[in-house]
Amino acid sequence: QQQQQQQQQQQQQEHRQKPTRGRAAQAKAPPEPEVIHISSDDEEGDNGQAGQACTEASRPTRHSTRISSTHMEEHEFFKDMSFLYHPDEPKRALLVKGSELKHLRDEEFLNDTIMDFYIRYLQHQLPPERRARCYFFNTFFYTKLSEKTQKAAQGGQPLPKDRAGHARVMKWVKNVNVFDFDYLLMPIHEGSHWSLVIVCHPSHIVKPDEEGQACILHLDSMDGGHTSGPVFKHVRDFLRYEWERLALAEAEAKGDGLDPQVLLPTFQPGPPSAPQFPQIRLAYIPRQDNHCDCGLFVLAYMDFFCHDAPDVMPKDYVADLKRNAKALQNGTKSIPSRNPNFLTTRWFSTLNAGGLRLHLRFLCHHYLLQQADDPATPECDLLRKRIAQYKSHADNKMLGQCYLPPPEYHAFTHAQHAVEQQQRRQHQHQQLDVLDTQEDWQEQQQQQQQQLDIKDTQEEWQQHQHQQDEPHEMQQEQQHSMQQEQQPGGHKIEGSGLLDQEALESEEDATERQRQRQRQRQRTRERHLQQQQQQQQQQ
């Protein structure tokens, strides 16, 4: 607190010493939150290429997340801490410093140290049977393989470019046979961008199998990222000369003479669509929606591929991948995948890949706290707080706030899909209930209409009968009156005019009765219509 007071006093003194120009404008301006600019002092690639890609002026600013009077960034607060990651091989321990956390800030590129740390972490987390089938190259392997410098042979003459690349990385694989693995995973880093190459069944290149298909897959999370052609050539040349090296070593061990040229035709450079060794740039896979998550997607590709890859990559499945890649290039319609949850856009969500940044922070916090010299320091207290916060998000399966590994992600999406199906079925049942109600209402309306039609028919029949009876009755009355008027002796009956008047009145009464029936029928129809409208409103 004393240091803080001294700093405030110094700032006030410096402020008084400044010229008065613009001071009124500064006083009127609202106070701005303190921000810390992300620097580009640490490069991700060779020769500072990655650092030049995002300069300090072009990168956005972010608010400090450190709750302290010094407003320190996390990587600065933990810069004196570090941990060694060596789950199985202490001799190959990887040193990760607390300052590396600056590469895990929002909108930052992952560097080689963070990438190599998580690749080793993935390798260690795999089940033993899966780990024995997958081989992981480190992040420097392809960089060394694709260097443009030529290596001199024993005679002093420079080697060809393809052989020079293999010679530069030969010592890195001298104690391992890469053809004993089913899948080779090679991260690619060029021009501040990350992508991934996966070689499937490399042993089937020289020993074809009826079921499995040897192929090279290029997974790039961004359009316009790495060009696949040069990448395929470097990987193909490495496999070619590595097979030659192993074959010659085996022949020397057995004492057999072997012509190296016999081994090369299988690996001769050919078009990417060569049927014996397809090389495919995957078209429909999860992709990043920003400029900085390419490293996260490469790690997610590795994680999900190692868990979801089949024992044998079927030939028809590889053929479908190749057709879809051509369809994307030609702008034609793609074909449905035989496995919609593997190497497709439904493989995993973009939110889950973005949450991997927070997961990497959590792992670094965990190991920094685990290997801390003094667990009672303020740094360790902050680490515990960060770890507890991430665990709460992971327990609640909050996509975007945490990362779900493949088993948990598949279980989560399966449960979510089951809930969506249940909701869809309920919605369908509700729609069917509504349709049934509408059908019942329509049926009721039809019945009522039929009843009204029957009543109208009966009334019309009665009216018709009455109209037919009225003339007959009038004729009988007239005949009866005429018989009464004529008496013996030719005398007329008195009161004949009254009979004529009664006949006219009976005709008027009949007309009035007909009008009354019409008005009653009209009122009946109006009453039925009102009842129908009330029923509709209630429904």
KOLKE-203648 format. One record per residue (C-alpha): chain; x, y, z. Coordinates in nm, 3 decimals, m for minus. Example, Ala and Ser with C-alpha at 12.3 -4.5 7.8 and 13.67 -1.06 7.14 Angstrom:
SEPA   chaine      east     north        up
SEPA        A     1.230    m0.450     0.780
SEPA        A     1.367    m0.106     0.714
END
This chain:
SEPA   chaine      east     north        up
SEPA        A     0.000     0.000     0.000
SEPA        A     0.288     0.237     0.078
SEPA        A     0.439     0.161    m0.264
SEPA        A     0.105     0.226    m0.427
SEPA        A     0.070     0.561    m0.244
SEPA        A     0.421     0.659    m0.349
SEPA        A     0.342     0.572    m0.712
SEPA        A     0.025     0.780    m0.699
SEPA        A     0.213     1.077    m0.551
SEPA        A     0.477     1.051    m0.824
SEPA        A     0.208     1.041    m1.092
SEPA        A     0.041     1.350    m0.943
SEPA        A     0.372     1.538    m0.939
SEPA        A     0.445     1.443    m1.299
SEPA        A     0.095     1.552    m1.391
SEPA        A     0.148     1.895    m1.233
SEPA        A     0.474     1.942    m1.420
SEPA        A     0.311     1.880    m1.758
SEPA        A     0.213     2.183    m1.973
SEPA        A    m0.142     2.308    m1.934
SEPA        A    m0.232     2.264    m2.302
SEPA        A    m0.511     2.014    m2.342
SEPA        A    m0.552     1.968    m1.964
SEPA        A    m0.914     2.088    m1.969
SEPA        A    m0.998     1.847    m2.246
SEPA        A    m0.835     1.564    m2.052
SEPA        A    m1.037     1.652    m1.743
SEPA        A    m1.363     1.642    m1.936
SEPA        A    m1.289     1.307    m2.100
SEPA        A    m1.434     1.003    m1.918
SEPA        A    m1.181     0.777    m1.747
SEPA        A    m1.073     0.490    m1.973
SEPA        A    m1.005     0.140    m1.839
SEPA        A    m0.643     0.043    m1.820
SEPA        A    m0.543    m0.187    m2.102
SEPA        A    m0.226    m0.378    m2.165
SEPA        A    m0.100    m0.410    m2.522
SEPA        A     0.001    m0.752    m2.640
SEPA        A     0.363    m0.739    m2.745
SEPA        A     0.526    m0.938    m3.020
SEPA        A     0.862    m0.988    m2.856
SEPA        A     0.845    m1.366    m2.874
SEPA        A     0.840    m1.526    m3.217
SEPA        A     0.670    m1.853    m3.302
SEPA        A     0.861    m1.947    m3.614
SEPA        A     1.212    m1.933    m3.741
SEPA        A     1.387    m1.604    m3.826
SEPA        A     1.111    m1.398    m3.667
SEPA        A     0.851    m1.476    m3.936
SEPA        A     0.576    m1.545    m3.688
SEPA        A     0.650    m1.232    m3.488
SEPA        A     0.625    m1.021    m3.804
SEPA        A     0.282    m1.164    m3.888
SEPA        A     0.109    m0.992    m3.595
SEPA        A     0.282    m0.670    m3.494
SEPA        A     0.210    m0.481    m3.178
SEPA        A     0.025    m0.211    m3.370
SEPA        A    m0.207    m0.455    m3.548
SEPA        A    m0.289    m0.676    m3.253
SEPA        A    m0.589    m0.591    m3.035
SEPA        A    m0.570    m0.497    m2.671
SEPA        A    m0.725    m0.679    m2.382
SEPA        A    m0.802    m0.589    m2.023
SEPA        A    m0.585    m0.723    m1.746
SEPA        A    m0.731    m1.024    m1.564
SEPA        A    m0.499    m0.988    m1.265
SEPA        A    m0.683    m0.861    m0.957
SEPA        A    m0.398    m0.663    m0.809
SEPA        A    m0.288    m0.309    m0.754
SEPA        A    m0.002    m0.361    m0.999
SEPA        A    m0.236    m0.470    m1.286
SEPA        A     0.003    m0.742    m1.395
SEPA        A    m0.060    m0.992    m1.673
SEPA        A    m0.068    m1.359    m1.581
SEPA        A     0.251    m1.446    m1.768
SEPA        A     0.432    m1.163    m1.589
SEPA        A     0.297    m1.270    m1.252
SEPA        A     0.415    m1.631    m1.307
SEPA        A     0.735    m1.553    m1.498
SEPA        A     0.957    m1.684    m1.218
SEPA        A     0.774    m2.019    m1.208
SEPA        A     0.820    m2.319    m1.437
SEPA        A     0.756    m2.691    m1.459
SEPA        A     0.911    m2.996    m1.626
SEPA        A     0.681    m3.231    m1.813
SEPA        A     0.821    m3.583    m1.829
SEPA        A     0.544    m3.840    m1.776
SEPA        A     0.747    m4.136    m1.902
SEPA        A     1.094    m4.022    m2.004
SEPA        A     1.272    m3.790    m1.755
SEPA        A     1.566    m3.757    m1.994
SEPA        A     1.337    m3.596    m2.252
SEPA        A     1.165    m3.361    m2.006
SEPA        A     1.014    m3.048    m2.157
SEPA        A     1.068    m2.721    m1.969
SEPA        A     0.765    m2.489    m1.972
SEPA        A     0.810    m2.146    m1.814
SEPA        A     0.536    m1.933    m1.668
SEPA        A     0.612    m1.666    m1.927
SEPA        A     0.480    m1.905    m2.195
SEPA        A     0.128    m1.825    m2.073
SEPA        A     0.132    m1.511    m2.285
SEPA        A     0.083    m1.735    m2.589
SEPA        A    m0.244    m1.859    m2.436
SEPA        A    m0.404    m1.516    m2.413
SEPA        A    m0.704    m1.444    m2.632
SEPA        A    m0.623    m1.394    m3.002
SEPA        A    m0.262    m1.511    m2.955
SEPA        A    m0.083    m1.771    m3.167
SEPA        A     0.041    m2.086    m2.996
SEPA        A     0.417    m2.126    m2.998
SEPA        A     0.629    m2.441    m3.033
SEPA        A     0.667    m2.498    m2.658
SEPA        A     0.292    m2.501    m2.591
SEPA        A     0.229    m2.722    m2.896
SEPA        A     0.498    m2.975    m2.800
SEPA        A     0.376    m2.980    m2.440
SEPA        A     0.020    m3.070    m2.537
SEPA        A     0.134    m3.322    m2.801
SEPA        A     0.326    m3.505    m2.530
SEPA        A     0.029    m3.473    m2.299
SEPA        A    m0.200    m3.630    m2.561
SEPA        A     0.045    m3.911    m2.622
SEPA        A     0.058    m3.988    m2.251
SEPA        A    m0.324    m3.974    m2.211
SEPA        A    m0.388    m4.225    m2.489
SEPA        A    m0.467    m4.587    m2.393
SEPA        A    m0.161    m4.813    m2.438
SEPA        A    m0.306    m4.992    m2.740
SEPA        A    m0.377    m4.661    m2.914
SEPA        A    m0.041    m4.514    m2.818
SEPA        A     0.137    m4.810    m2.979
SEPA        A    m0.033    m4.737    m3.312
SEPA        A     0.037    m4.362    m3.338
SEPA        A     0.369    m4.184    m3.375
SEPA        A     0.394    m3.808    m3.305
SEPA        A     0.661    m3.592    m3.464
SEPA        A     0.758    m3.276    m3.277
SEPA        A     0.693    m2.929    m3.412
SEPA        A     1.051    m2.878    m3.539
SEPA        A     1.062    m3.193    m3.753
SEPA        A     0.890    m3.058    m4.065
SEPA        A     1.066    m2.723    m4.031
SEPA        A     1.401    m2.902    m4.044
SEPA        A     1.284    m3.137    m4.319
SEPA        A     1.173    m2.853    m4.548
SEPA        A     1.473    m2.622    m4.501
SEPA        A     1.622    m2.491    m4.824
SEPA        A     1.983    m2.535    m4.711
SEPA        A     2.163    m2.832    m4.867
SEPA        A     2.357    m3.080    m4.658
SEPA        A     2.698    m3.201    m4.778
SEPA        A     2.760    m3.573    m4.822
SEPA        A     3.065    m3.759    m4.700
SEPA        A     3.249    m3.683    m5.026
SEPA        A     3.196    m3.311    m4.984
SEPA        A     2.943    m3.278    m5.266
SEPA        A     2.601    m3.131    m5.174
SEPA        A     2.314    m3.377    m5.167
SEPA        A     2.004    m3.334    m5.382
SEPA        A     1.729    m3.136    m5.213
SEPA        A     1.508    m3.435    m5.143
SEPA        A     1.795    m3.635    m4.991
SEPA        A     1.925    m3.333    m4.802
SEPA        A     1.595    m3.296    m4.619
SEPA        A     1.603    m3.659    m4.506
SEPA        A     1.967    m3.628    m4.402
SEPA        A     1.883    m3.333    m4.176
SEPA        A     1.618    m3.530    m3.978
SEPA        A     1.765    m3.880    m4.005
SEPA        A     1.915    m3.871    m3.657
SEPA        A     1.575    m3.784    m3.506
SEPA        A     1.429    m4.117    m3.617
SEPA        A     1.738    m4.335    m3.604
SEPA        A     1.607    m4.530    m3.304
SEPA        A     1.252    m4.584    m3.433
SEPA        A     1.095    m4.753    m3.733
SEPA        A     0.813    m4.526    m3.846
SEPA        A     0.675    m4.803    m4.069
SEPA        A     0.580    m5.005    m3.762
SEPA        A     0.304    m4.755    m3.678
SEPA        A    m0.041    m4.731    m3.830
SEPA        A    m0.056    m4.352    m3.819
SEPA        A     0.213    m4.082    m3.831
SEPA        A     0.108    m3.735    m3.712
SEPA        A     0.326    m3.445    m3.824
SEPA        A     0.245    m3.081    m3.730
SEPA        A     0.333    m2.823    m3.996
SEPA        A     0.436    m2.467    m3.905
SEPA        A     0.506    m2.216    m4.180
SEPA        A     0.430    m1.847    m4.208
SEPA        A     0.268    m1.811    m3.864
SEPA        A     0.018    m2.085    m3.950
SEPA        A    m0.030    m2.441    m3.824
SEPA        A    m0.166    m2.742    m4.010
SEPA        A    m0.140    m3.119    m3.973
SEPA        A    m0.027    m3.409    m4.192
SEPA        A    m0.135    m3.765    m4.113
SEPA        A     0.025    m4.063    m4.289
SEPA        A    m0.207    m4.364    m4.274
SEPA        A    m0.057    m4.715    m4.284
SEPA        A     0.290    m4.624    m4.419
SEPA        A     0.390    m4.993    m4.432
SEPA        A     0.115    m5.056    m4.691
SEPA        A     0.298    m4.829    m4.935
SEPA        A     0.551    m5.100    m5.010
SEPA        A     0.339    m5.394    m4.892
SEPA        A    m0.014    m5.327    m5.016
SEPA        A    m0.297    m5.465    m4.806
SEPA        A    m0.635    m5.577    m4.936
SEPA        A    m0.826    m5.397    m4.659
SEPA        A    m0.620    m5.096    m4.552
SEPA        A    m0.525    m4.805    m4.778
SEPA        A    m0.200    m4.615    m4.741
SEPA        A    m0.251    m4.241    m4.789
SEPA        A    m0.138    m3.895    m4.678
SEPA        A    m0.404    m3.661    m4.536
SEPA        A    m0.353    m3.286    m4.501
SEPA        A    m0.578    m3.117    m4.244
SEPA        A    m0.580    m2.737    m4.267
SEPA        A    m0.831    m2.535    m4.065
SEPA        A    m0.810    m2.225    m4.285
SEPA        A    m0.869    m2.166    m4.655
SEPA        A    m0.558    m2.031    m4.818
SEPA        A    m0.334    m2.173    m4.546
SEPA        A    m0.055    m2.413    m4.643
SEPA        A    m0.021    m2.533    m5.000
SEPA        A    m0.061    m2.910    m4.998
SEPA        A     0.161    m2.990    m5.298
SEPA        A     0.502    m2.904    m5.143
SEPA        A     0.395    m3.058    m4.812
SEPA        A     0.308    m3.390    m4.980
SEPA        A     0.640    m3.391    m5.168
SEPA        A     0.850    m3.338    m4.853
SEPA        A     0.665    m3.610    m4.663
SEPA        A     0.678    m3.851    m4.956
SEPA        A     1.054    m3.797    m5.001
SEPA        A     1.114    m3.854    m4.632
SEPA        A     0.924    m4.186    m4.640
SEPA        A     1.108    m4.290    m4.955
SEPA        A     1.460    m4.241    m4.820
SEPA        A     1.373    m4.359    m4.471
SEPA        A     1.253    m4.690    m4.615
SEPA        A     1.576    m4.713    m4.813
SEPA        A     1.782    m4.645    m4.500
SEPA        A     1.601    m4.913    m4.300
SEPA        A     1.622    m5.165    m4.583
SEPA        A     1.997    m5.109    m4.626
SEPA        A     2.053    m5.136    m4.252
SEPA        A     1.861    m5.462    m4.243
SEPA        A     2.058    m5.596    m4.543
SEPA        A     2.388    m5.504    m4.380
SEPA        A     2.284    m5.673    m4.058
SEPA        A     2.205    m5.992    m4.251
SEPA        A     2.514    m5.963    m4.472
SEPA        A     2.310    m5.954    m4.794
SEPA        A     2.393    m5.738    m5.089
SEPA        A     2.104    m5.507    m5.184
SEPA        A     2.065    m5.268    m5.471
SEPA        A     1.905    m4.944    m5.339
SEPA        A     1.739    m4.880    m5.674
SEPA        A     1.517    m5.183    m5.621
SEPA        A     1.351    m5.002    m5.330
SEPA        A     1.277    m4.672    m5.497
SEPA        A     1.009    m4.726    m5.765
SEPA        A     0.728    m4.749    m5.510
SEPA        A     0.813    m4.402    m5.381
SEPA        A     0.877    m4.235    m5.712
SEPA        A     0.714    m3.891    m5.722
SEPA        A     0.377    m3.898    m5.888
SEPA        A     0.057    m3.696    m5.907
SEPA        A    m0.135    m3.649    m5.581
SEPA        A    m0.415    m3.864    m5.723
SEPA        A    m0.190    m4.168    m5.774
SEPA        A    m0.409    m4.472    m5.691
SEPA        A    m0.137    m4.664    m5.506
SEPA        A    m0.061    m4.379    m5.266
SEPA        A    m0.338    m4.114    m5.250
SEPA        A    m0.250    m3.772    m5.110
SEPA        A    m0.564    m3.583    m5.008
SEPA        A    m0.629    m3.237    m4.870
SEPA        A    m0.940    m3.289    m4.659
SEPA        A    m1.220    m3.059    m4.764
SEPA        A    m1.501    m3.098    m4.513
SEPA        A    m1.359    m3.078    m4.161
SEPA        A    m1.411    m2.836    m3.869
SEPA        A    m1.252    m2.501    m3.950
SEPA        A    m1.153    m2.194    m3.751
SEPA        A    m1.366    m1.881    m3.770
SEPA        A    m1.087    m1.638    m3.679
SEPA        A    m0.719    m1.576    m3.757
SEPA        A    m0.552    m1.712    m3.443
SEPA        A    m0.690    m2.059    m3.355
SEPA        A    m0.501    m2.267    m3.613
SEPA        A    m0.277    m2.424    m3.347
SEPA        A    m0.579    m2.516    m3.135
SEPA        A    m0.743    m2.690    m3.430
SEPA        A    m0.426    m2.887    m3.507
SEPA        A    m0.417    m3.015    m3.147
SEPA        A    m0.790    m3.095    m3.163
SEPA        A    m0.737    m3.282    m3.494
SEPA        A    m0.465    m3.490    m3.327
SEPA        A    m0.671    m3.562    m3.018
SEPA        A    m0.989    m3.667    m3.198
SEPA        A    m0.807    m3.861    m3.472
SEPA        A    m0.611    m4.074    m3.229
SEPA        A    m0.932    m4.164    m3.042
SEPA        A    m1.160    m4.211    m3.344
SEPA        A    m0.930    m4.358    m3.610
SEPA        A    m1.030    m4.710    m3.721
SEPA        A    m0.796    m5.005    m3.693
SEPA        A    m0.771    m5.008    m4.073
SEPA        A    m0.846    m4.714    m4.302
SEPA        A    m1.084    m4.872    m4.560
SEPA        A    m1.008    m4.819    m4.926
SEPA        A    m1.364    m4.717    m5.011
SEPA        A    m1.357    m4.455    m4.732
SEPA        A    m1.031    m4.309    m4.868
SEPA        A    m1.189    m4.306    m5.216
SEPA        A    m1.484    m4.105    m5.076
SEPA        A    m1.245    m3.854    m4.918
SEPA        A    m1.068    m3.813    m5.251
SEPA        A    m1.398    m3.762    m5.438
SEPA        A    m1.508    m3.494    m5.191
SEPA        A    m1.173    m3.316    m5.225
SEPA        A    m1.218    m3.308    m5.605
SEPA        A    m1.580    m3.198    m5.565
SEPA        A    m1.468    m2.900    m5.357
SEPA        A    m1.209    m2.804    m5.618
SEPA        A    m1.456    m2.838    m5.906
SEPA        A    m1.746    m2.677    m5.720
SEPA        A    m1.966    m2.987    m5.751
SEPA        A    m2.183    m3.155    m5.489
SEPA        A    m2.010    m3.379    m5.235
SEPA        A    m2.121    m3.731    m5.146
SEPA        A    m2.235    m3.832    m4.795
SEPA        A    m1.963    m3.976    m4.573
SEPA        A    m1.975    m4.339    m4.466
SEPA        A    m1.890    m4.222    m4.112
SEPA        A    m2.053    m3.880    m4.057
SEPA        A    m1.877    m3.831    m3.721
SEPA        A    m1.519    m3.882    m3.843
SEPA        A    m1.318    m3.643    m4.062
SEPA        A    m1.632    m3.438    m4.140
SEPA        A    m1.772    m3.104    m4.029
SEPA        A    m1.965    m3.291    m3.755
SEPA        A    m1.641    m3.432    m3.612
SEPA        A    m1.630    m3.174    m3.331
SEPA        A    m1.763    m2.823    m3.282
SEPA        A    m1.572    m2.500    m3.328
SEPA        A    m1.665    m2.401    m2.972
SEPA        A    m1.496    m2.710    m2.834
SEPA        A    m1.176    m2.640    m3.027
SEPA        A    m1.181    m2.279    m2.904
SEPA        A    m1.217    m2.402    m2.545
SEPA        A    m0.885    m2.584    m2.583
SEPA        A    m0.706    m2.253    m2.515
SEPA        A    m0.859    m2.244    m2.166
SEPA        A    m0.779    m2.611    m2.119
SEPA        A    m0.414    m2.545    m2.198
SEPA        A    m0.410    m2.265    m1.940
SEPA        A    m0.563    m2.503    m1.688
SEPA        A    m0.295    m2.767    m1.753
SEPA        A    m0.015    m2.511    m1.720
SEPA        A    m0.168    m2.379    m1.397
SEPA        A    m0.200    m2.734    m1.265
SEPA        A     0.163    m2.828    m1.327
SEPA        A     0.295    m2.491    m1.211
SEPA        A     0.111    m2.538    m0.881
SEPA        A     0.213    m2.902    m0.855
SEPA        A     0.585    m2.825    m0.892
SEPA        A     0.587    m2.495    m0.699
SEPA        A     0.861    m2.460    m0.438
SEPA        A     0.638    m2.281    m0.188
SEPA        A     0.261    m2.353    m0.211
SEPA        A     0.178    m2.062     0.025
SEPA        A     0.279    m1.781    m0.211
SEPA        A     0.027    m1.538    m0.369
SEPA        A     0.107    m1.693    m0.706
SEPA        A    m0.010    m2.034    m0.584
SEPA        A    m0.327    m1.882    m0.439
SEPA        A    m0.410    m1.732    m0.777
SEPA        A    m0.333    m2.065    m0.946
SEPA        A    m0.579    m2.243    m0.717
SEPA        A    m0.844    m1.986    m0.799
SEPA        A    m0.793    m2.026    m1.174
SEPA        A    m0.797    m2.407    m1.148
SEPA        A    m1.119    m2.409    m0.945
SEPA        A    m1.286    m2.173    m1.192
SEPA        A    m1.200    m2.393    m1.491
SEPA        A    m1.310    m2.712    m1.314
SEPA        A    m1.651    m2.562    m1.244
SEPA        A    m1.694    m2.488    m1.616
SEPA        A    m1.574    m2.836    m1.711
SEPA        A    m1.812    m3.003    m1.464
SEPA        A    m2.104    m2.813    m1.615
SEPA        A    m1.997    m2.904    m1.972
SEPA        A    m1.993    m2.537    m2.079
SEPA        A    m1.871    m2.549    m2.440
SEPA        A    m1.655    m2.250    m2.518
SEPA        A    m1.559    m2.214    m2.150
SEPA        A    m1.382    m2.551    m2.136
SEPA        A    m1.255    m2.830    m2.361
SEPA        A    m1.420    m3.171    m2.373
SEPA        A    m1.182    m3.452    m2.475
SEPA        A    m1.315    m3.697    m2.738
SEPA        A    m1.476    m3.951    m2.499
SEPA        A    m1.653    m3.679    m2.299
SEPA        A    m1.745    m3.482    m2.610
SEPA        A    m1.899    m3.784    m2.783
SEPA        A    m2.095    m3.874    m2.468
SEPA        A    m2.213    m3.513    m2.435
SEPA        A    m2.321    m3.485    m2.799
SEPA        A    m2.488    m3.828    m2.784
SEPA        A    m2.691    m3.722    m2.479
SEPA        A    m2.772    m3.389    m2.643
SEPA        A    m2.880    m3.569    m2.960
SEPA        A    m3.105    m3.800    m2.755
SEPA        A    m3.268    m3.498    m2.588
SEPA        A    m3.320    m3.332    m2.927
SEPA        A    m3.477    m3.649    m3.065
SEPA        A    m3.709    m3.669    m2.766
SEPA        A    m3.808    m3.305    m2.809
SEPA        A    m3.862    m3.367    m3.179
SEPA        A    m4.086    m3.666    m3.103
SEPA        A    m4.283    m3.462    m2.850
SEPA        A    m4.327    m3.187    m3.105
SEPA        A    m4.447    m3.441    m3.359
SEPA        A    m4.694    m3.583    m3.107
SEPA        A    m4.820    m3.233    m3.034
SEPA        A    m4.868    m3.171    m3.403
SEPA        A    m5.054    m3.500    m3.436
SEPA        A    m5.275    m3.407    m3.140
SEPA        A    m5.351    m3.075    m3.304
SEPA        A    m5.434    m3.252    m3.628
SEPA        A    m5.658    m3.498    m3.443
SEPA        A    m5.836    m3.208    m3.272
SEPA        A    m5.881    m3.033    m3.603
SEPA        A    m6.015    m3.349    m3.761
SEPA        A    m6.257    m3.399    m3.471
SEPA        A    m6.372    m3.040    m3.502
SEPA        A    m6.416    m3.075    m3.877
SEPA        A    m6.608    m3.396    m3.828
SEPA        A    m6.832    m3.225    m3.571
SEPA        A    m6.888    m2.937    m3.810
SEPA        A    m6.983    m3.179    m4.083
SEPA        A    m7.230    m3.354    m3.856
SEPA        A    m7.389    m3.024    m3.759
SEPA        A    m7.405    m2.920    m4.121
SEPA        A    m7.569    m3.249    m4.210
SEPA        A    m7.828    m3.197    m3.936
SEPA        A    m7.899    m2.848    m4.066
SEPA        A    m7.931    m2.981    m4.418
SEPA        A    m8.176    m3.246    m4.296
SEPA        A    m8.383    m2.982    m4.118
SEPA        A    m8.381    m2.758    m4.422
SEPA        A    m8.489    m3.051    m4.638
SEPA        A    m8.772    m3.135    m4.400
SEPA        A    m8.890    m2.774    m4.387
SEPA        A    m8.873    m2.744    m4.763
SEPA        A    m9.073    m3.067    m4.801
SEPA        A    m9.336    m2.946    m4.554
SEPA        A    m9.355    m2.614    m4.732
SEPA        A    m9.394    m2.789    m5.066
SEPA        A    m9.668    m3.009    m4.927
SEPA        A    m9.846    m2.707    m4.783
SEPA        A    m9.825    m2.527    m5.114
SEPA        A    m9.976    m2.829    m5.286
SEPA        A   m10.260    m2.861    m5.025
SEPA        A   m10.357    m2.491    m5.025
SEPA        A   m10.514    m2.483    m5.378
SEPA        A   m10.704    m2.804    m5.308
SEPA        A   m10.843    m2.664    m4.982
SEPA        A   m10.939    m2.338    m5.148
SEPA        A   m11.117    m2.526    m5.428
SEPA        A   m11.312    m2.735    m5.175
SEPA        A   m11.413    m2.421    m4.986
SEPA        A   m11.530    m2.255    m5.307
SEPA        A   m11.737    m2.560    m5.406
SEPA        A   m11.889    m2.575    m5.061
SEPA        A   m11.978    m2.206    m5.074
SEPA        A   m12.136    m2.242    m5.416
SEPA        A   m12.348    m2.533    m5.292
SEPA        A   m12.470    m2.327    m5.000
SEPA        A   m12.550    m2.023    m5.218
SEPA        A   m12.779    m2.218    m5.449
SEPA        A   m13.101    m2.317    m5.269
SEPA        A   m13.437    m2.445    m5.418
SEPA        A   m13.634    m2.172    m5.593
SEPA        A   m13.321    m1.997    m5.716
SEPA        A   m13.260    m1.802    m5.392
SEPA        A   m12.900    m1.730    m5.293
SEPA        A   m12.779    m1.789    m4.942
SEPA        A   m12.722    m1.477    m4.749
SEPA        A   m12.372    m1.404    m4.635
SEPA        A   m12.188    m1.531    m4.944
SEPA        A   m11.964    m1.224    m4.927
SEPA        A   m11.847    m1.335    m4.588
SEPA        A   m11.728    m1.666    m4.734
SEPA        A   m11.528    m1.483    m5.000
SEPA        A   m11.368    m1.270    m4.730
SEPA        A   m11.284    m1.578    m4.521
SEPA        A   m11.117    m1.737    m4.825
SEPA        A   m10.901    m1.430    m4.875
SEPA        A   m10.809    m1.423    m4.508
SEPA        A   m10.714    m1.794    m4.514
SEPA        A   m10.484    m1.724    m4.812
SEPA        A   m10.321    m1.432    m4.629
SEPA        A   m10.278    m1.651    m4.320
SEPA        A   m10.103    m1.917    m4.527
SEPA        A    m9.866    m1.656    m4.669
SEPA        A    m9.797    m1.521    m4.321
SEPA        A    m9.731    m1.869    m4.186
SEPA        A    m9.482    m1.926    m4.469
SEPA        A    m9.303    m1.602    m4.382
SEPA        A    m9.291    m1.701    m4.015
SEPA        A    m9.138    m2.037    m4.105
SEPA        A    m8.873    m1.865    m4.317
SEPA        A    m8.789    m1.623    m4.034
SEPA        A    m8.769    m1.916    m3.786
SEPA        A    m8.540    m2.109    m4.019
SEPA        A    m8.317    m1.801    m4.055
SEPA        A    m8.300    m1.757    m3.676
SEPA        A    m8.213    m2.128    m3.637
SEPA        A    m7.924    m2.096    m3.880
SEPA        A    m7.793    m1.783    m3.708
SEPA        A    m7.809    m1.959    m3.371
SEPA        A    m7.610    m2.256    m3.507
SEPA        A    m7.350    m2.025    m3.656
SEPA        A    m7.307    m1.845    m3.322
SEPA        A    m7.259    m2.178    m3.144
SEPA        A    m6.994    m2.283    m3.397
SEPA        A    m6.805    m1.956    m3.354
SEPA        A    m6.810    m1.994    m2.975
SEPA        A    m6.674    m2.349    m3.003
SEPA        A    m6.395    m2.232    m3.232
SEPA        A    m6.296    m1.956    m2.991
SEPA        A    m6.288    m2.203    m2.700
SEPA        A    m6.069    m2.444    m2.898
END
